[in-house]
């Protein structure tokens, strides 16, 4: 019996239960972490043109922004500028990554190039295309366009998030 009034066997049972619960929660955290990368890539693609429009009129300096739009006493301009600047940096990074992904696809053959074009026509170009119309224009079945979209999104996630995405995709396959 220990100083807490519990036997060694009871403490072992409690420790085992705590460890089991911890491992279960850790597994959930890994799943959540794994899911966000692919989901964020899809969200970024779906909202790409909106985000680009949002960033078009960003004024770089705080002073210029204050003079043009708001009274600094009424609103936290610093907070607003941080959000806009963060969005702009994210899109600059995405655009650079997108260029690398396009170059990679162009060097890897027709199937890769087609997947890249599917994403570009669905999400990146100013005048996006619906999947049905895209399938018709490419002479493909709509299911093929969806498969290409999913595969290209996974590939783009690797370009955006690096090794973490490879781990996530590997776990999804097994």
C-alpha positions in Angstrom: 0.0 0.0 0.0 1.3 3.4 -0.9 1.0 6.7 0.9 -2.1 7.6 -1.2 -3.9 4.5 0.2 -3.8 2.7 -3.2 -2.2 -0.7 -3.7 0.6 -1.1 -6.3 -1.8 -3.1 -8.5 -4.4 -0.4 -8.4 -1.8 2.2 -9.4 -0.7 0.1 -12.3 -4.4 -0.2 -13.5 -4.9 3.5 -13.2 -1.5 4.2 -15.0 -2.5 1.8 -17.8 -5.9 3.5 -18.2 -4.3 6.9 -18.3 -1.7 5.8 -20.9 -4.3 4.1 -23.0 -6.5 7.3 -23.0 -3.4 9.4 -23.8 -2.5 7.2 -26.8 -6.1 7.4 -28.1 -6.1 11.2 -27.8 -2.7 11.4 -29.5 -4.0 9.4 -32.4 -6.9 11.8 -32.8 -4.5 14.8 -32.8 -2.4 13.1 -35.5 -5.5 12.6 -37.6 -6.6 16.2 -37.2 -3.1 17.4 -38.1 -3.0 15.1 -41.1 -6.4 16.3 -42.4 -5.8 20.1 -42.3 -3.1 20.1 -45.0 -5.2 18.6 -47.8 -8.3 20.4 -46.6 -6.4 23.7 -46.6 -5.1 23.1 -50.2 -8.6 22.5 -51.3 -9.9 25.6 -49.5 -7.1 27.7 -51.0 -7.9 26.4 -54.5 -11.6 27.0 -54.1 -11.1 30.5 -52.9 -8.1 31.5 -54.9 -9.8 34.1 -57.2 -11.5 35.7 -54.2 -8.2 35.9 -52.3 -6.4 37.3 -55.3 -9.1 40.0 -55.7 -8.8 40.8 -51.9 -5.0 41.3 -52.3 -5.1 43.4 -55.4 -5.6 46.7 -53.6 -3.4 46.2 -50.6 -1.5 49.3 -49.7 1.9 48.4 -48.4 2.5 51.0 -45.8 0.5 51.7 -42.7 0.6 55.5 -43.2 -0.8 55.3 -46.7 -3.6 53.0 -45.5 -4.5 55.3 -42.6 -4.7 58.3 -44.8 -6.9 56.6 -47.4 -9.4 54.7 -45.5 -9.8 54.9 -41.7 -9.5 57.1 -38.7 -6.8 55.3 -36.6 -8.7 56.2 -33.4 -11.7 54.2 -34.4 -10.2 50.9 -35.6 -7.2 48.8 -35.0 -5.5 49.3 -38.4 -2.5 47.3 -37.4 -4.7 44.2 -37.0 -6.4 44.8 -40.4 -3.1 45.3 -42.1 -1.6 42.1 -40.6 -4.5 40.1 -42.0 -4.2 41.6 -45.4 -0.4 41.3 -45.4 -0.6 37.6 -44.3 -3.0 36.8 -47.1 -0.8 38.6 -49.6 2.3 36.6 -48.4 0.4 33.4 -48.5 -0.8 34.0 -52.1 2.7 35.1 -53.2 4.0 31.8 -51.8 1.1 29.9 -53.5 1.8 31.5 -56.8 5.5 30.7 -56.6 4.7 27.1 -55.6 2.0 26.9 -58.4 4.7 27.9 -60.9 7.0 25.1 -59.7 4.1 22.6 -59.8 3.3 23.6 -63.4 6.9 23.2 -64.5 7.1 19.8 -62.8 3.9 18.7 -64.5 5.1 19.9 -67.9 8.3 17.8 -67.5 6.5 14.6 -66.5 4.2 14.0 -69.4 0.7 14.3 -70.6 -1.2 12.8 -67.6 0.6 15.2 -65.2 0.1 18.1 -67.5 -3.6 17.3 -67.8 -4.0 17.2 -64.0 -2.3 20.5 -63.7 -4.6 22.0 -66.4 -7.7 20.6 -64.6 -6.8 22.5 -61.4 -5.9 25.6 -63.3 -9.2 25.7 -65.3 -11.3 24.8 -62.2 -9.7 27.2 -59.8 -6.8 29.4 -60.9 -7.8 31.1 -64.1 -10.0 34.3 -63.7 -12.7 32.6 -65.7 -13.0 29.2 -64.1 -14.8 26.2 -65.7 -17.3 23.8 -64.2 -16.3 20.1 -64.1 -18.9 19.0 -66.6 -17.8 21.6 -69.2 -14.2 20.8 -68.5 -14.7 17.1 -69.0 -16.5 17.8 -72.3 -13.7 20.2 -73.6 -11.0 17.7 -72.7 -13.0 14.7 -74.1 -13.0 13.0 -70.7 -15.5 11.5 -68.4 -16.5 13.7 -65.4 -15.2 11.1 -63.0 -11.8 11.3 -64.7 -11.8 15.1 -64.1 -12.6 14.5 -60.4 -9.8 11.9 -60.1 -7.4 14.3 -61.8 -8.5 17.1 -59.5 -8.0 15.0 -56.4 -4.6 13.6 -57.5 -3.4 17.1 -58.5 -4.6 18.5 -55.2 -2.5 15.8 -53.4 0.5 16.6 -55.5 0.1 20.3 -55.0 -0.1 19.7 -51.2 3.3 18.1 -51.4 4.7 21.2 -53.1 3.0 23.5 -50.5 3.6 21.5 -47.3 6.6 19.3 -48.1 7.4 16.2 -46.2 4.4 16.4 -43.8 2.1 15.9 -46.8 4.0 12.9 -48.0 3.5 11.3 -44.5 -0.2 12.2 -44.7 -0.7 10.8 -48.2 1.2 7.6 -47.3 -1.0 7.0 -44.3 -4.1 7.6 -46.5 -3.0 4.8 -48.9 -2.6 2.2 -46.2 
